[in-house]
C-alpha cells in the first residue's frame, strides 16, 4: 500500500498480520522482498498488525481505513519524536 512521503511522493508500506506462533522482523520482511521484487516494489516501511480492517459483508480489506489508521500512527510517532 502507498503512504504519502514528502520526498518521494509515496512509499510502499507492508501491513502484515502474522499467523499465531510465528514471528518476523521488519528487516527480515524487507530482505525477503528485496530478493523477490523489483526495487520500487520493496516496502520502505513494515507494520505488524493484529488484524486488517475489513468489510462485514464481503470480508474485503478496507484500504481507506487502513491508510487512515497508518497516517494517524505516523502522526502520533512524529509528535512523540518532535515533542
N, C-alpha and C positions, 0 to 999 in steps of 0.2 A: 504494500500500500504506500502511497506517496504522502509525505508530510512536508509542509512548507519549510523552505530553507532560504535565509537571506542571501547566501552566496550563489547557490546552485539553482534556486527556484523551487526545487523539490528534491527530496531524498527518499530512498527506499527504506521502509521500516517493516521488519518482520514481526508479526504478532503470533506468538506461539503458546499453545496450551499443551503442556507435557502430559503424557499418559501417567497414570498413577504408578509410582515406584521407579520412574525414570528421572534422570537429571541431565542437564546440559548447561553450558555457559554461553554467553553471547559470543565469546571468541570462538568457541567450537562451531557454533552455527555459521558464523561469518567465514571461517576457514573452510567448512564444508561447501558453502555456497561459492566461494572463490574457485573451487575445483570443478564445480558443476555448471556454473552460469557465466555469461558474459559479464565483464566488469561493471557495466552500467546497471545490471540487474542485481548485483550483490547488495544486500542490506547494509546501510550505514548505521542503523540503529536496530536493536533487537529488544522486544518487550515480551516478557513472560507473563501470562495471564491465567487466572483460574478458569475463565470461560470467555467466549466471544459473544457479544450481543447478537441475538437472532430474533427473527420474527416468530410469532407463535403459530401462525397458520402453516407456513411452508418450511420453517426452520432454516431459512437462508440467513447468512450473516448480514447484519445491518451495518454496512460500511460507513455510512454517515455518522452513526452513533459511535462507531469505533474510532473514527478520526476525531470527533469531538472529545471523547474520553482521553485520547492521547494528547491532543492540544492542551487540555486542562492540566494533565500531568506535567507536560513540558513547562507550562506557565508557572505551576507550583514549584518546579525544580529551579526555574530562573529566580523566583522570589527568594527561595532559601539560599541560593548561592550568591545573590546580589546583596541580600539583606544582612 
